[in-house]
Amino acid sequence: MTLGGRRVAMRHPRMRTADGERELSVKTYEYFADRDPLTRAVMDRMLAGVSTRRFAAVGEPVGDEVETSSTATSKTSVSEMFVERTRTALDDLMSRRLDDVRLAVMMLDGIEIAERTHVVALGITTDGVKIPLGLWEGSTENATLARELLSDLVERGLDPEQAILFVIDGAKALRRAIKDVFGEHALVHRCHRHKERNVCELLPESERDRVRARIRAAWALTDAQLAGERLELLASELDRSWPDAGHSLREGLDDTLTLMRLGITEQLAKTLCSTNPCESMIEIVRYTQRSVKRWQDGDMRKRWTGRRHARRRATVPPDQRLPRPRQARHRDRAPRHARRPEEA
């Protein structure tokens, strides 16, 4: 049976009916005899940063006699159970049906995990629940991968007719893939933190704080047209002294103002203006992976990351909920394609 994260031999308790005709099951014994409690203990300790070498040392105390005769605490046993459970979790994550999922937001970001780039997809439902959607090895700049990963979500049942707000890291290949799979009118917001970083990296240290402050001040406005004008003015100023930074700021500028056009402001805008929710999930993965000394292959990286993502579900606070997706889509499209009657 399972006791304190180890297997312990014991006499099987048996119970029969009063007439002695048949044997009855002992529920408590069946629970502890099952290996699931053990594999759960392995997963919890490994994801908490415990190495296979120290697994036995952090178990609950059960006495020297029981400890001596217990099994399933060796490095090999623990590793085998962890590989089996993480592979199952990754398969569940990548095959999860999405037919009944109604998304308001999808965040896509390319993040380095164990020196390899992976693309993480995080969904936020119309009820404010954050759901990991998938994990793929490769870069968001890879046009084929970008299209395949979005097509995979549709094949798993995600309705492409939903009015989803996509928050992306700015990769052009990913932007094109969204257009190909979800149509011309898909709402796309470009991550502020990625844009800000790209611009400032092209500036000398002495200029970065000043330019960063002006960029953030423009994004803090609620008028998309005014914010666009101020950012365009800044880009024009940069063209004279640091033209590469000016070009970087101007590239995809319109997509950084999507939240303003949707009327999303204050705390909710802070949550959705960047792909930081994806980053926060990955930081947990990086923390739990700190004990890994040698990565064997891509499958190992994906299993570690996929297991943590499969376990993680969070919610957006009620006071930060999105407006209804279809209303948001019409609100974003109207200023671009039609003027108000009084302005005609």
C-alpha positions as CSV (number, residue, x, y, z in Angstrom):
1,M,0.0,0.0,0.0
2,T,1.0,3.7,-0.3
3,L,2.1,5.4,2.9
4,G,3.9,8.7,3.1
5,G,5.0,8.7,-0.6
6,R,6.4,5.1,-0.6
7,R,5.1,1.5,-1.1
8,V,4.9,-0.5,2.1
9,A,4.1,-4.3,2.3
10,M,1.2,-5.2,4.6
11,R,-1.2,-8.1,5.1
12,H,-4.3,-7.8,2.9
13,P,-7.4,-7.3,5.2
14,R,-10.3,-9.4,4.1
15,M,-14.0,-9.1,5.0
16,R,-16.9,-11.4,4.1
17,T,-20.6,-11.3,4.3
18,A,-22.3,-12.7,7.5
19,D,-23.3,-15.9,5.7
20,G,-19.7,-16.2,4.3
21,E,-20.8,-16.6,0.7
22,R,-18.8,-13.7,-0.8
23,E,-16.0,-11.4,0.0
24,L,-16.6,-7.7,0.5
25,S,-14.3,-4.9,-0.7
26,V,-12.5,-2.8,1.8
27,K,-12.6,0.8,0.5
28,T,-9.8,2.2,2.6
29,Y,-7.5,-0.6,1.6
30,E,-8.4,-0.2,-2.1
31,Y,-7.5,3.5,-2.0
32,F,-4.1,3.0,-0.3
33,A,-3.3,0.0,-2.4
34,D,-3.8,2.0,-5.6
35,R,-0.7,3.6,-7.0
36,D,-2.4,6.9,-7.8
37,P,-1.6,8.4,-4.3
38,L,2.0,7.5,-4.9
39,T,2.3,9.1,-8.3
40,R,0.5,12.2,-7.0
41,A,3.1,12.4,-4.3
42,V,5.8,12.1,-6.9
43,M,4.3,14.8,-9.0
44,D,3.8,17.2,-6.1
45,R,7.3,16.9,-4.8
46,M,9.0,17.0,-8.2
47,L,7.1,20.1,-9.2
48,A,7.9,21.7,-5.9
49,G,11.6,21.3,-6.9
50,V,12.6,18.1,-5.1
51,S,15.1,16.1,-7.1
52,T,14.9,12.3,-7.6
53,R,17.9,11.9,-5.3
54,R,16.2,13.7,-2.4
55,F,12.7,12.2,-2.9
56,A,13.0,9.6,-0.1
57,A,14.5,12.1,2.3
58,V,11.5,14.5,2.2
59,G,8.9,11.8,2.8
60,E,6.7,11.8,5.9
61,P,8.3,9.9,8.8
62,V,7.0,6.4,9.1
63,G,9.5,4.8,11.5
64,D,12.8,3.1,10.8
65,E,11.3,-0.4,10.5
66,V,8.8,0.6,7.8
67,E,11.3,2.8,6.1
68,T,13.8,-0.1,5.7
69,S,11.3,-2.3,4.1
70,S,9.6,0.3,1.9
71,T,10.0,0.5,-1.9
72,A,9.4,2.9,-4.9
73,T,11.7,5.6,-3.5
74,S,14.7,5.0,-5.7
75,K,15.8,7.5,-8.3
76,T,14.8,5.1,-11.1
77,S,11.4,4.4,-9.7
78,V,10.6,8.0,-9.1
79,S,11.8,9.0,-12.5
80,E,9.8,6.4,-14.3
81,M,6.6,7.4,-12.5
82,F,7.2,11.1,-13.2
83,V,7.9,10.4,-16.9
84,E,4.7,8.4,-17.2
85,R,2.5,10.9,-15.5
86,T,3.9,14.0,-17.3
87,R,3.6,12.3,-20.7
88,T,-0.1,11.5,-19.9
89,A,-0.6,15.1,-18.8
90,L,1.0,16.5,-21.9
91,D,-1.2,14.3,-24.1
92,D,-4.3,15.4,-22.3
93,L,-3.3,19.1,-22.7
94,M,-2.6,18.8,-26.4
95,S,-5.7,16.7,-27.2
96,R,-8.2,18.5,-24.9
97,R,-11.4,19.2,-26.8
98,L,-12.4,22.9,-27.1
99,D,-15.9,22.6,-28.5
100,D,-17.6,24.2,-25.4
101,V,-14.9,26.8,-24.8
102,R,-15.9,30.4,-25.4
103,L,-12.8,32.6,-25.4
104,A,-12.6,36.3,-25.0
105,V,-8.8,36.4,-25.2
106,M,-6.0,34.2,-26.6
107,M,-2.4,35.0,-25.7
108,L,0.4,33.6,-27.8
109,D,4.1,34.0,-26.9
110,G,7.4,32.4,-27.8
111,I,9.4,31.7,-24.7
112,E,12.7,30.0,-24.1
113,I,12.6,26.9,-22.0
114,A,15.8,25.0,-21.3
115,E,17.6,26.8,-24.1
116,R,14.9,26.0,-26.7
117,T,12.1,28.2,-27.9
118,H,8.5,27.1,-27.3
119,V,5.2,28.7,-28.2
120,V,2.6,28.9,-25.4
121,A,-1.1,29.5,-26.0
122,L,-3.2,30.8,-23.1
123,G,-6.9,31.4,-23.3
124,I,-9.2,33.5,-21.2
125,T,-12.8,32.6,-21.4
126,T,-15.8,35.0,-21.4
127,D,-16.2,34.0,-17.7
128,G,-12.7,35.2,-16.9
129,V,-11.1,31.7,-16.5
130,K,-7.5,31.3,-17.8
131,I,-7.0,28.0,-19.6
132,P,-3.7,26.7,-21.1
133,L,-4.5,25.7,-24.6
134,G,-1.3,24.2,-25.9
135,L,2.5,24.1,-26.1
136,W,4.5,23.7,-29.3
137,E,8.3,23.6,-29.8
138,G,9.5,26.3,-32.2
139,S,9.4,30.0,-32.8
140,T,6.5,32.4,-33.4
141,E,8.5,33.7,-36.4
142,N,8.1,30.2,-38.0
143,A,5.2,30.8,-40.4
144,T,4.4,27.1,-40.8
145,L,4.4,26.4,-37.1
146,A,2.2,29.5,-36.4
147,R,-0.4,28.4,-38.9
148,E,-0.3,24.7,-37.7
149,L,-0.7,25.6,-34.0
150,L,-3.8,27.8,-34.7
151,S,-5.2,25.2,-37.1
152,D,-4.7,22.5,-34.4
153,L,-6.9,24.6,-31.9
154,V,-9.6,24.8,-34.6
155,E,-9.4,21.0,-35.2
156,R,-9.8,20.4,-31.5
157,G,-13.2,22.2,-31.7
158,L,-12.4,25.9,-31.1
159,D,-15.0,27.9,-33.0
160,P,-13.1,30.2,-35.4
161,E,-16.1,32.5,-35.7
162,Q,-15.8,33.6,-32.1
163,A,-14.7,37.2,-31.8
164,I,-11.4,36.6,-30.0
165,L,-8.9,39.2,-29.0
166,F,-5.4,37.9,-29.8
167,V,-2.5,39.3,-27.7
168,I,0.7,38.4,-29.4
169,D,4.4,39.1,-29.1
170,G,4.6,40.9,-32.4
171,A,5.9,38.2,-34.7
172,K,4.8,38.8,-38.2
173,A,4.4,35.2,-39.0
174,L,1.9,34.8,-36.1
175,R,0.0,37.9,-37.2
176,R,-0.4,36.4,-40.7
177,A,-1.4,33.0,-39.3
178,I,-4.2,34.6,-37.2
179,K,-5.5,36.4,-40.4
180,D,-5.4,33.1,-42.4
181,V,-7.1,30.9,-39.7
182,F,-9.5,33.4,-38.0
183,G,-10.2,35.8,-40.8
184,E,-9.6,39.4,-41.7
185,H,-11.5,40.9,-38.8
186,A,-9.8,39.0,-36.0
187,L,-8.8,41.5,-33.2
188,V,-5.1,41.6,-32.6
189,H,-3.3,43.5,-29.8
190,R,0.5,43.7,-29.8
191,C,2.2,43.2,-26.5
192,H,3.4,46.5,-25.1
193,R,6.3,45.0,-23.2
194,H,7.7,43.4,-26.3
195,K,7.3,46.6,-28.4
196,E,8.9,48.7,-25.6
197,R,11.8,46.3,-25.3
198,N,12.4,46.2,-29.1
199,V,12.5,50.0,-29.3
200,C,14.7,50.6,-26.3
201,E,17.3,47.9,-27.3
202,L,18.0,50.1,-30.3
203,L,18.8,53.2,-28.2
204,P,21.8,54.1,-26.1
205,E,21.4,53.7,-22.3
206,S,21.1,57.5,-21.8
207,E,18.0,57.7,-24.0
208,R,16.1,54.7,-22.9
209,D,14.3,56.0,-19.8
210,R,13.1,59.1,-21.6
211,V,11.7,57.3,-24.6
212,R,10.2,54.5,-22.5
213,A,8.4,57.1,-20.3
214,R,6.9,58.8,-23.4
215,I,5.8,55.5,-24.9
216,R,4.1,54.5,-21.6
217,A,2.5,57.9,-21.3
218,A,0.9,57.5,-24.7
219,W,-0.4,54.0,-24.0
220,A,-1.9,55.3,-20.7
221,L,-4.3,57.5,-22.6
222,T,-7.9,56.4,-23.4
223,D,-8.1,58.1,-26.9
224,A,-6.6,55.8,-29.5
225,Q,-6.2,58.6,-32.1
226,L,-4.4,60.9,-29.7
227,A,-2.1,58.1,-28.5
228,G,-1.3,57.2,-32.1
229,E,-0.5,60.8,-32.9
230,R,1.9,61.1,-29.9
231,L,3.6,57.9,-30.8
232,E,4.0,58.9,-34.4
233,L,5.5,62.2,-33.2
234,L,8.0,60.3,-31.1
235,A,8.9,58.1,-34.0
236,S,9.5,61.1,-36.2
237,E,11.8,62.6,-33.6
238,L,13.7,59.3,-33.3
239,D,14.1,59.1,-37.1
240,R,16.4,62.1,-37.0
241,S,18.8,60.6,-34.4
242,W,18.1,56.9,-34.1
243,P,16.3,55.9,-37.3
244,D,16.2,52.1,-36.4
245,A,14.4,52.8,-33.2
246,G,11.9,55.1,-35.0
247,H,11.2,52.4,-37.6
248,S,10.8,49.8,-34.8
249,L,8.3,52.0,-33.0
250,R,6.3,52.7,-36.1
251,E,6.2,49.0,-37.2
252,G,2.9,47.5,-36.0
253,L,2.0,50.7,-34.1
254,D,-1.7,50.4,-34.9
255,D,-1.9,47.0,-33.2
256,T,-0.6,48.4,-29.9
257,L,-3.8,50.6,-29.6
258,T,-6.4,47.9,-30.0
259,L,-7.4,47.9,-26.3
260,M,-8.1,51.7,-26.5
261,R,-10.4,51.2,-29.5
262,L,-12.2,48.5,-27.6
263,G,-12.7,50.8,-24.6
264,I,-10.7,48.6,-22.3
265,T,-9.0,50.7,-19.6
266,E,-7.6,50.7,-16.1
267,Q,-6.7,47.4,-14.4
268,L,-8.1,45.2,-17.2
269,A,-6.0,47.0,-19.7
270,K,-2.9,46.4,-17.5
271,T,-3.7,42.7,-17.5
272,L,-4.3,42.4,-21.3
273,C,-1.7,44.9,-22.6
274,S,1.0,42.3,-22.6
275,T,1.7,38.6,-22.7
276,N,2.9,38.7,-19.1
277,P,0.2,36.1,-18.0
278,C,2.1,33.6,-20.3
279,E,5.4,34.7,-18.8
280,S,4.1,34.2,-15.2
281,M,3.2,30.6,-16.1
282,I,6.6,30.0,-17.6
283,E,8.4,31.5,-14.6
284,I,6.8,28.8,-12.4
285,V,8.0,26.2,-14.9
286,R,11.5,27.6,-14.8
287,Y,11.5,27.5,-11.0
288,T,10.5,23.9,-10.9
289,Q,13.0,22.9,-13.6
290,R,16.0,24.3,-11.7
291,S,16.9,20.9,-10.4
292,V,17.2,19.4,-13.9
293,K,20.9,19.0,-14.7
294,R,20.7,17.4,-18.1
295,W,17.9,17.8,-20.7
296,Q,17.7,14.7,-22.9
297,D,15.3,15.7,-25.7
298,G,12.4,17.9,-26.8
299,D,9.9,15.5,-25.3
300,M,11.4,16.0,-21.8
301,R,11.1,19.8,-22.1
302,K,7.5,19.6,-23.3
303,R,6.5,17.1,-20.6
304,W,7.8,19.3,-17.8
305,T,6.2,22.4,-19.2
306,G,3.0,20.7,-20.2
307,R,2.4,19.1,-16.8
308,R,2.7,22.4,-15.0
309,H,0.4,24.1,-17.5
310,A,-2.2,21.3,-17.4
311,R,-2.4,21.8,-13.6
312,R,-2.8,25.6,-13.8
313,R,-6.2,27.3,-13.9
314,A,-6.8,30.9,-12.7
315,T,-9.4,33.6,-13.1
316,V,-9.5,37.2,-14.0
317,P,-11.0,39.2,-11.1
318,P,-14.7,40.0,-11.7
319,D,-14.1,43.7,-11.9
320,Q,-11.6,43.2,-14.7
321,R,-13.9,41.2,-17.1
322,L,-14.0,41.9,-20.8
323,P,-16.9,43.4,-22.6
324,R,-18.8,40.9,-24.7
325,P,-16.5,39.7,-27.5
326,R,-18.9,40.4,-30.5
327,Q,-19.7,43.8,-29.2
328,A,-16.0,44.5,-28.8
329,R,-15.4,43.4,-32.4
330,H,-18.0,45.8,-33.8
331,R,-16.7,48.6,-31.6
332,D,-13.2,48.1,-32.9
333,R,-14.3,47.9,-36.6
334,A,-16.7,50.8,-36.7
335,P,-14.2,53.7,-36.5
336,R,-12.1,52.2,-39.3
337,H,-14.9,51.4,-41.8
338,A,-17.7,53.8,-41.1
339,R,-18.1,57.3,-39.7
340,R,-20.9,58.2,-37.3
341,P,-24.0,59.6,-39.1
342,E,-23.5,63.1,-37.6
343,E,-19.9,63.1,-39.0
344,A,-21.0,62.1,-42.6
